[in-house]
């Protein structure tokens, strides 16, 4: 993987994000879903929009910060407060401040379907959330990443989609 460009991890993550949007549109449920993207690097930035404002989400996703990953779990708590949400996270490394944020992170995810995709091997973060019962999917290729993002979303929305029979399971 290279840091940025059409063969980068981030490129494939963006393809997965666009694939999720397309999947939700094909299932005719996108207009009923509030969309949001959090970017975690040296700071946490969150942007949300309804279906009509997806361009804002895309622009946000196209402006990542590079550097070590620091998590502000309270931003996730604020974003999820008072709503039913499916949360999908994606990382290519460890979270620098995981020990100080994990309690708030776990609490913010209570009662929300959540899955994580890890590019590469296990980390302290993935090992911890696996003990919570969170499905963690490990990938090593870009094509695998993009497809998996859509598959995990499809599984989460299986009760609302036209073909609700898909089953996937984490690999570790």
Contact map, one row per residue, 1 for C-alpha under 8 A:
1110001110000000000000000000000000000000000000000000000000000000000000000000000000000000000000000000000000000000000000000000000000000000000000000000000000000000000000000000
1111101110000000000000000000000000000000000000000000000000000000000000000000000000000000000000000000000000000000000000000000000000000000000000000000000000000000000000000000
1111100111000000000000000000000000000000000000000000000000000000000000000000000000000000000000000000000000000000000000000000000000000000000000000000000000000000000000000000
0111111111100000000000000000000000000000000000000000000000000000000000000000000000000000000000000000000000000000000000000000000000000000000000000000000000000000000000000000
0111111101100000000000000000000000000000000000000000000000000000000000000000000000000000000000000000000000000000000000000000000000000000000000000000000000000000000000000000
0001111100110000000000000000000000000000000000000000000000000000000000000000000000000000000000000000000000000000000000000000000000000000000000000000000000000000000000000000
1101111110110000000000000000000000000000000000000000000000000000000000000000000000000000000000000000000000000000000000000000000000000000000001000000000000000000000000000000
1111111111110000000000000000000000000000000000000000000000000000000000000000000000000000000000000000000000000000000000000000000000000000000001000000000000000000000000000000
1111001111111000000000000000000000000000000000000000000000000000000000000000000000000000000000000000000000000000000000000000000000000000000001000000000000000000000000000000
0011100111111100000000000000000000000000000000000000000000000000000000000000000000000000000000000000000000000000000000000000000000000000000000000000000000000000000000000000
0001111111111110000000000000000000000000000000000000000000000000000000000000000000000000000000000000000000000000000000000000000000000000000000000000000000000000000000000000
0000011111111111000000000000000000000000000000000000000000000000000000000000000000000000000000000000000000000000000000000000000000000000000001101100000000000000000000000000
0000000011111111100000000000000000000000000000000000000000000000000000000000000000000000000000000000000000000000000000000000000000000000000001001100100000000000000000000000
0000000001111111110000000000000000000000000000000000000000001000000000000000000000000000000000000000000000000000000000000000000000000000000000000100000000000000000000000000
0000000000111111111000000000000000000000000000000000000000000000000000000000000000000000000000000000000000000000000000000000000000000000000000000100000000000000000000000000
0000000000011111111100000000000000000000000000000000000000000000000000000000000000000000000000000000000000000000000000000000000000000000000000001111110000000000000000000000
0000000000001111111110000000000000000000000000000000000000000000000000000000000000000000000000000000000000000000000000000000000000000000000000000100110000000000000000000000
0000000000000111111111000000000000000000000000000000000000000000000000000000000000000000000000000000000000000000000000000000000000000000000000000000000000000000000000000000
0000000000000011111111100000000000000000000000000000000000000000000000000000000000000000000000000000000000000000000000000000000000000000000000000110110000000000000000000000
0000000000000001111111110000000000000000000000000000000000000000000000000000000000000000000000000000000000000000000000000000000000000000000000000000110010000000000000000000
0000000000000000111111111000010000000000000000000000000000000000000000000000000000000000000000000000000000000000000000000000000000000000000000000000000000000000000000000000
0000000000000000011111111100000000000000000000000000000000000000000000000000000000000000000000000000000000000000000000000000000000000000000000000000000000000000000000000000
0000000000000000001111111110000000000000000000000000000000000000000000000000000000000000000000000000000000000000000000000000000000000000000000000000010001000000000000000000
0000000000000000000111111111110000000000000000000000000000000000000000000000000000000000000000000000000000000000000000000000000000000000000000000000000000000000000000000000
0000000000000000000011111111111000000000000000000000000000000000000000000000000000000000000000000000000000000000000000000000000000000000000000000000000000000000000000000000
0000000000000000000001111111100000000000000000000000000000000000000000000000000000000000000000000000000000000000000000000000000000000000000000000000000000000000000000000000
0000000000000000000000111111110000000000000000000000000000000000000000000000000000000000000000000000000000000000000000000000000000000000000000000000000000000000110000000000
0000000000000000000000011111111000000000000000000000000000000000000000000000000000000000000000000000000000000000000000000000000000000000000000000000000000000000000000000000
0000000000000000000000011111111110000000000000000000000000000000000000000000000000000000000000000000000000000000000000000000000000000000000000000000000000000001100000000000
0000000000000000000010011011111110000000000000000010000000000000000000000000000000000000000000000000000000000000000000000000000000000000000000000000000000000000000000000000
0000000000000000000000001001111111000000000000000111000000000000000000000000000000000000000000000000000000000000000000000000000000000000000000000000000000000000000000000000
0000000000000000000000000000111111000000000000000110000000000000000000000000000000000000000000000000000000000000000000000000000000000000000000000000000000000000000000000000
0000000000000000000000000000111111100000000000000110000000000000000000000000000000000000000000000000000000000000000000000000000000000000000000000000000000000000000000000000
0000000000000000000000000000001111110000000000011110000000000000000000000000000000000000000000000000000000000000000000000000000000000000000000000000000000000000000000000000
0000000000000000000000000000000011111000000000011110010010000000000000000000000000000000000000000000000000000000000000000000000000000000000000000000000000000000000000000000
0000000000000000000000000000000001111100000001111000000010000000000000000000000000000000000000000000000000000000000000000000000000000000000000000000000000000000000000000000
0000000000000000000000000000000000111110000001110000000010011000000000000000000000000000000000000000000000000000000000000000000000000000000000000000000000000000000000000000
0000000000000000000000000000000000011111000111100000000000000000000000000000000000000000000000000000000000000000000000000000000000000000000000000000000000000000000000000000
0000000000000000000000000000000000001111101111000000000000001001100000000000000000000000000000000000000000000000000000000000000000000000000000000000000000000000000000000000
0000000000000000000000000000000000000111111110000000000000000000100011100000000000000000000000000000000000000000000000000000000000000000000000000000000000000000000000000000
0000000000000000000000000000000000000011111100000000000000000000111111100000000000000000000000000000000000000000000000000000000000000000000000000000000000000000000000000000
0000000000000000000000000000000000000001111100000000000000000000111111000000000000000000000000000000000000000000000000000000000000000000000000000000000000000000000000000000
0000000000000000000000000000000000000011111110000000000000000000000011110000000000000000000000000000000000000000000000000000000000000000000000000000000000000000000000000000
0000000000000000000000000000000000000111111111000000000000000000000001110010000000000000000000000000000000000000000000000000000000000000000000000000000000000000000000000000
0000000000000000000000000000000000000111001111100000000000000000000000000000000000000000000000000000000000000000000000000000000000000000000000000000000000000000000000000000
0000000000000000000000000000000000011110000111110000000000000000000000000010001000000000000000000000000000000000000000000000000000000000000000000000000000000000000000000000
0000000000000000000000000000000000011100000011111000000110010000000000000000000000000000000000000000000000000000000000000000000000000000000000000000000000000000000000000000
0000000000000000000000000000000001111000000001111100000110000000000000000000000000000000000000000000000000000000000000000000000000000000000000000000000000000000000000000000
0000000000000000000000000000000001110000000000111111110110000000000000000000000000000000000000000000000000000000000000000000000000000000000000000000000000000000000000000000
0000000000000000000000000000001111100000000000011111110000000000000000000000000000000000000000000000000000000000000000000000000000000000000000000000000000000000000000000000
0000000000000000000000000000011111100000000000001111110000000000000000000000000000000000000000000000000000000000000000000000000000000000000000000000000000000000000000000000
0000000000000000000000000000001000000000000000001111110000000000000000000000000000000000000000000000000000000000000000000000000000000000000000000000000000000000000000000000
0000000000000000000000000000000000000000000000001111111110000000000000000000000000000000000000000000000000000000000000000000000000000000000000000000000000000000000000000000
0000000000000000000000000000000000100000000000001111111111000000000000000000000000000000000000000000000000000000000000000000000000000000000000000000000000000000000000000000
0000000000000000000000000000000000000000000000000000111111100000000000000000000000000000000000000000000000000000000000000000000000000000000000000000000000000000000000000000
0000000000000000000000000000000000000000000000111000111111110000000000000000000000000000000000000000000000000000000000000000000000000000000000000000000000000000000000000000
0000000000000000000000000000000000111000000000111000111111111000000000000000000000000000000000000000000000000000000000000000000000000000000000000000000000000000000000000000
0000000000000000000000000000000000000000000000000000011111111100000000000000000000000000000000000000000000000000000000000000000000000000000000000000000000000000000000000000
0000000000000000000000000000000000000000000000000000001111111110000000000000000000000000000000000000000000000000000000000000000000000000000000000000000000000000000000000000
0000000000000000000000000000000000001000000000100000000111111111000000000000000000000000000000000000000000000000000000000000000000000000000000000000000000000000000000000000
0000000000000100000000000000000000001010000000000000000011111111000000000000000000000000000000000000000000000000000000000000000000000000000000000000000000000000000000000000
0000000000000000000000000000000000000000000000000000000001111111000000000000000000000000000000000000000000000000000000000000000000000000000000000000000000000000000000000000
0000000000000000000000000000000000000000000000000000000000111111100000000000000000000000000000000000000000000000000000000000000000000000000000000000000000000000000000000000
0000000000000000000000000000000000000010000000000000000000011111110000000000000000000000000000000000000000000000000000000000000000000000000000000000000000000000000000000000
0000000000000000000000000000000000000011110000000000000000000011111000000000000000000000000000000000000000000000000000000000000000000000000000000000000000000000000000000000
0000000000000000000000000000000000000000110000000000000000000001111100000000000000000000000000000000000000000000000000000000000000000000000000000000000000000000000000000000
0000000000000000000000000000000000000000110000000000000000000000111110000000000000000000000000000000000000000000000000000000000000000000000000000000000000000000000000000000
0000000000000000000000000000000000000000110000000000000000000000011111000000000000000000000000110000000000000000000000000000000000000000000000000000000000000000000000000000
0000000000000000000000000000000000000001111000000000000000000000001111100000000000000000000011110000000000000000000000000000000000000000000000000000000000000000000000000000
0000000000000000000000000000000000000001111100000000000000000000000111110000000000000000000000111100000000000000000000000000000000000000000000000000000000000000000000000000
0000000000000000000000000000000000000001101100000000000000000000000011111000000000000000000000111100100000000000000000000000000000000000000000000000000000000000000000000000
0000000000000000000000000000000000000000001100000000000000000000000001111111000000000000000000000000100000000000000000000000000000000000000000000000000000000000000000000000
0000000000000000000000000000000000000000000000000000000000000000000000111111100000000000000000000000110110010000000000000000000000000000000000000000000000000000000000000000
0000000000000000000000000000000000000000000000000000000000000000000000011111110000000000000000000000000110010000000000000000000000000000000000000000000000000000000000000000
0000000000000000000000000000000000000000000101000000000000000000000000011111111000000000000000000000000000000000000000000000000000000000000000000000000000000000000000000000
0000000000000000000000000000000000000000000000000000000000000000000000011111111100000000000000000000000010010000000000000000000000000000000000000000000000000000000000000000
0000000000000000000000000000000000000000000000000000000000000000000000001111111110000000000000000000000110111000000000000000000000000000000000000000000000000000000000000000
0000000000000000000000000000000000000000000000000000000000000000000000000111111110000000000000000000000000000000000000000000000000000000000000000000000000000000000000000000
0000000000000000000000000000000000000000000001000000000000000000000000000011111110000000000000000000000000000000000000000000000000000000000000000000000000000000000000000000
0000000000000000000000000000000000000000000000000000000000000000000000000001111111111000000000000000000000011000000000000000000000000000000000000000000000000000000000000000
0000000000000000000000000000000000000000000000000000000000000000000000000000111111100000000000000000000000000000000000000000000000000000000000000000000000000000000000000000
0000000000000000000000000000000000000000000000000000000000000000000000000000000111110000000000000000000000000000000000000000000000000000000000000000000000000000000000000000
0000000000000000000000000000000000000000000000000000000000000000000000000000000111111000000000000000000000000000000000000000000000000000000000000000000000000000000000000000
0000000000000000000000000000000000000000000000000000000000000000000000000000000101111100000000000000000000000011000000000000000000000000000000000000000000000000000000000000
0000000000000000000000000000000000000000000000000000000000000000000000000000000100111110000000000000000000000001100000000000000000000000000000000000000000000000000000000000
0000000000000000000000000000000000000000000000000000000000000000000000000000000000011111000000000000000000000001110000000000000000000000000000000000000000010000000000000000
0000000000000000000000000000000000000000000000000000000000000000000000000000000000001111100000000000000000000001111000000000000000000000000000000000000000000000000000000000
0000000000000000000000000000000000000000000000000000000000000000000000000000000000000111110000000000000000000000011110000000000000000000000000000000000010000000000000000000
0000000000000000000000000000000000000000000000000000000000000000000000000000000000000011111000000000000000000000011110000000000000000000000000000000000000000000000000000000
0000000000000000000000000000000000000000000000000000000000000000000000000000000000000001111100000000000000000000000111100000000000000000000000000000000000000000000000000000
0000000000000000000000000000000000000000000000000000000000000000000000000000000000000000111111000000000000000000000011100000000000000000000000000000000000000000000000000000
0000000000000000000000000000000000000000000000000000000000000000000000000000000000000000011111000000000000000000000001110000000000000000000000000000000000000000000000000000
0000000000000000000000000000000000000000000000000000000000000000000010000000000000000000001111100000000000000000000001110010000000000000000000000000000000000000000000000000
0000000000000000000000000000000000000000000000000000000000000000000010000000000000000000001111110000000000000000000000000011100000000000000000000000000000000000000000000000
0000000000000000000000000000000000000000000000000000000000000000000111100000000000000000000011111100000000000000000000000000100000000000000000000000000000000000000000000000
0000000000000000000000000000000000000000000000000000000000000000000111100000000000000000000001111100000000000000000000000000000000000000000000000000000000000000000000000000
0000000000000000000000000000000000000000000000000000000000000000000001100000000000000000000000111111100000000000000000000000000000000000000000000000000000000000000000000000
0000000000000000000000000000000000000000000000000000000000000000000001100000000000000000000000111111110000000000000000000000100000000000000000000000000000000000000000000000
0000000000000000000000000000000000000000000000000000000000000000000000000000000000000000000000001111110000000000000000000000000000000000000000000000000000000000000000000000
0000000000000000000000000000000000000000000000000000000000000000000000000000000000000000000000001111111000000000000000000000000000000000000000000000000000000000000000000000
0000000000000000000000000000000000000000000000000000000000000000000000111000000000000000000000001111111110000000000000000000000000000000000000000000000000000000000000000000
0000000000000000000000000000000000000000000000000000000000000000000000001000000000000000000000000111111111000000000000000000000000000000000000000000000000000000000000000000
0000000000000000000000000000000000000000000000000000000000000000000000000000000000000000000000000001111111100000000000000000000000000000000000000000000000000000000000000000
0000000000000000000000000000000000000000000000000000000000000000000000001100100000000000000000000000111111110000000000000000000000000000000000000000000000000000000000000000
0000000000000000000000000000000000000000000000000000000000000000000000001101100000000000000000000000111111111000000000000000000000000000000000000000000000000000000000000000
0000000000000000000000000000000000000000000000000000000000000000000000000000000000000000000000000000011111111100000000000000000000000000000000000000000000000000000000000000
0000000000000000000000000000000000000000000000000000000000000000000000000000100000000000000000000000001111111100000000000000000000000000000000000000000000000000000000000000
0000000000000000000000000000000000000000000000000000000000000000000000001101100100000000000000000000000111111100000000000000000000000000000000000000000000000000000000000000
0000000000000000000000000000000000000000000000000000000000000000000000000000100100000000000000000000000011111111110000000000000000000000000000000000000000000000000000000000
0000000000000000000000000000000000000000000000000000000000000000000000000000000000000000000000000000000001111111000000000000000000000000000000000000000000000000000000000000
0000000000000000000000000000000000000000000000000000000000000000000000000000000000010000000000000000000000001111100000000000000000000000000000000000000000000000000000000000
0000000000000000000000000000000000000000000000000000000000000000000000000000000000011110000000000000000000001111110000000000000000000000000000000000000000000000000000000000
0000000000000000000000000000000000000000000000000000000000000000000000000000000000001110000000000000000000001011111000000000000000000000000000000000000000010000000000000000
0000000000000000000000000000000000000000000000000000000000000000000000000000000000000111100000000000000000001001111100000000000000000110000000000000000000000000000000000000
0000000000000000000000000000000000000000000000000000000000000000000000000000000000000011100000000000000000000000111110000000000000000111100000000000000100000000000000000000
0000000000000000000000000000000000000000000000000000000000000000000000000000000000000001110000000000000000000000011111000000010000000111100000000000000000000000000000000000
0000000000000000000000000000000000000000000000000000000000000000000000000000000000000001111000000000000000000000001111100000000000000001111000001000100000000000000000000000
0000000000000000000000000000000000000000000000000000000000000000000000000000000000000000011110000000000000000000000111111100010000000001111000000000000000000000000000000000
0000000000000000000000000000000000000000000000000000000000000000000000000000000000000000011110000000000000000000000011111000000000000000011100001000000000000000000000000000
0000000000000000000000000000000000000000000000000000000000000000000000000000000000000000000110000000000000000000000001111100000000000000011100000000000000000000000000000000
0000000000000000000000000000000000000000000000000000000000000000000000000000000000000000000000000000000000000000000001111110000000000000010000000000000000000000000000000000
0000000000000000000000000000000000000000000000000000000000000000000000000000000000000000000000000000000000000000000001011111111000000000010000000000000000000000000000000000
0000000000000000000000000000000000000000000000000000000000000000000000000000000000000000000011000000000000000000000000001111111000000000000000000000000000000000000000000000
0000000000000000000000000000000000000000000000000000000000000000000000000000000000000000000001000000000000000000000000000111111100000000000000000000000000000000000000000000
0000000000000000000000000000000000000000000000000000000000000000000000000000000000000000000001100100000000000000000000000111111110000000000000000000000000000000000000000000
0000000000000000000000000000000000000000000000000000000000000000000000000000000000000000000000000000000000000000000101000111111111000001000000000000000000000000000000000000
0000000000000000000000000000000000000000000000000000000000000000000000000000000000000000000000000000000000000000000000000111111111100000000000000000000000000000000000000000
0000000000000000000000000000000000000000000000000000000000000000000000000000000000000000000000000000000000000000000000000001111111110000000000000000000000000000000000000000
0000000000000000000000000000000000000000000000000000000000000000000000000000000000000000000000000000000000000000000000000000111111111101000000000000000000000000000000000000
0000000000000000000000000000000000000000000000000000000000000000000000000000000000000000000000000000000000000000000000000000011111111111000000000000000000000000000000000000
0000000000000000000000000000000000000000000000000000000000000000000000000000000000000000000000000000000000000000000000000000001111111100000000000000000000000000000000000000
0000000000000000000000000000000000000000000000000000000000000000000000000000000000000000000000000000000000000000000000000000000111111100000000000000000000000000000000000000
0000000000000000000000000000000000000000000000000000000000000000000000000000000000000000000000000000000000000000000000000000000011111110000000000000000000000000000000000000
0000000000000000000000000000000000000000000000000000000000000000000000000000000000000000000000000000000000000000011100000000000011111111000000000000000000000000000000000000
0000000000000000000000000000000000000000000000000000000000000000000000000000000000000000000000000000000000000000011100000000000001001111100000000000000000000000000000001100
0000000000000000000000000000000000000000000000000000000000000000000000000000000000000000000000000000000000000000001111000000010011000111110000000000000000000000000000000111
0000000000000000000000000000000000000000000000000000000000000000000000000000000000000000000000000000000000000000001111000000000000000011111000000000000000000000000000001111
0000000000000000000000000000000000000000000000000000000000000000000000000000000000000000000000000000000000000000000011111100000000000001111100000000000000000000000000000111
0000000000000000000000000000000000000000000000000000000000000000000000000000000000000000000000000000000000000000000011110000000000000000111110011000000000000000000000000000
0000000000000000000000000000000000000000000000000000000000000000000000000000000000000000000000000000000000000000000000110000000000000000011111011000000000000000000000000000
0000000000000000000000000000000000000000000000000000000000000000000000000000000000000000000000000000000000000000000000000000000000000000001111111000000000000000000000000000
0000001110011000000000000000000000000000000000000000000000000000000000000000000000000000000000000000000000000000000000000000000000000000000111111100000000000000000000000000
0000000000010000000000000000000000000000000000000000000000000000000000000000000000000000000000000000000000000000000000000000000000000000000011111110000000000000000000000000
0000000000000000000000000000000000000000000000000000000000000000000000000000000000000000000000000000000000000000000000000000000000000000001111111111000000000000000000000000
0000000000011001000000000000000000000000000000000000000000000000000000000000000000000000000000000000000000000000000010100000000000000000001111111111100000000000000000000000
0000000000011111101000000000000000000000000000000000000000000000000000000000000000000000000000000000000000000000000000000000000000000000000001111111110000000000000000000000
0000000000000001001000000000000000000000000000000000000000000000000000000000000000000000000000000000000000000000000000000000000000000000000000111111111000000000000000000000
0000000000000001000000000000000000000000000000000000000000000000000000000000000000000000000000000000000000000000000000000000000000000000000000011111111100000000000000000000
0000000000001001101100000000000000000000000000000000000000000000000000000000000000000000000000000000000000000000000010000000000000000000000000001111111110000000000000000000
0000000000000001101100100000000000000000000000000000000000000000000000000000000000000000000000000000000000000000000000000000000000000000000000000111111111000000000000000000
0000000000000000000000000000000000000000000000000000000000000000000000000000000000000000000000000000000000000000000000000000000000000000000000000011111111100000000000010000
0000000000000000000000000000000000000000000000000000000000000000000000000000000000000000000000000000000000000000001000000000000000000000000000000001111111110000000000010000
0000000000000000000100000000000000000000000000000000000000000000000000000000000000000001000000000000000000000000000000000000000000000000000000000000111111111000000000000000
0000000000000000000000100000000000000000000000000000000000000000000000000000000000000000000000000000000000000000000000000000000000000000000000000000011111111100100101000000
0000000000000000000000000000000000000000000000000000000000000000000000000000000000000000000000000000000000000000000000000000000000000000000000000000001111111100000101110000
0000000000000000000000000000000000000000000000000000000000000000000000000000000000000100000000000000000000000000100000000000000000000000000000000000000111111110000000000000
0000000000000000000000000000000000000000000000000000000000000000000000000000000000000000000000000000000000000000000000000000000000000000000000000000000011111111100100000000
0000000000000000000000000000000000000000000000000000000000000000000000000000000000000000000000000000000000000000000000000000000000000000000000000000000001111111101111000000
0000000000000000000000000000000000000000000000000000000000000000000000000000000000000000000000000000000000000000000000000000000000000000000000000000000000011111100100000000
0000000000000000000000000000100000000000000000000000000000000000000000000000000000000000000000000000000000000000000000000000000000000000000000000000000000001111110100000000
0000000000000000000000000010100000000000000000000000000000000000000000000000000000000000000000000000000000000000000000000000000000000000000000000000000001001111111100000000
0000000000000000000000000010000000000000000000000000000000000000000000000000000000000000000000000000000000000000000000000000000000000000000000000000000000000001111100000000
0000000000000000000000000000000000000000000000000000000000000000000000000000000000000000000000000000000000000000000000000000000000000000000000000000000000000100111111000000
0000000000000000000000000000000000000000000000000000000000000000000000000000000000000000000000000000000000000000000000000000000000000000000000000000000001101111111111000000
0000000000000000000000000000000000000000000000000000000000000000000000000000000000000000000000000000000000000000000000000000000000000000000000000000000000000100001111100000
0000000000000000000000000000000000000000000000000000000000000000000000000000000000000000000000000000000000000000000000000000000000000000000000000000000001100100001111110000
0000000000000000000000000000000000000000000000000000000000000000000000000000000000000000000000000000000000000000000000000000000000000000000000000000000000100000000011111000
0000000000000000000000000000000000000000000000000000000000000000000000000000000000000000000000000000000000000000000000000000000000000000000000000000001100100000000001111100
0000000000000000000000000000000000000000000000000000000000000000000000000000000000000000000000000000000000000000000000000000000000000010100000000000000000000000000000111110
0000000000000000000000000000000000000000000000000000000000000000000000000000000000000000000000000000000000000000000000000000000000000011110000000000000000000000000000011111
0000000000000000000000000000000000000000000000000000000000000000000000000000000000000000000000000000000000000000000000000000000000000001110000000000000000000000000000001111
0000000000000000000000000000000000000000000000000000000000000000000000000000000000000000000000000000000000000000000000000000000000000001110000000000000000000000000000000111
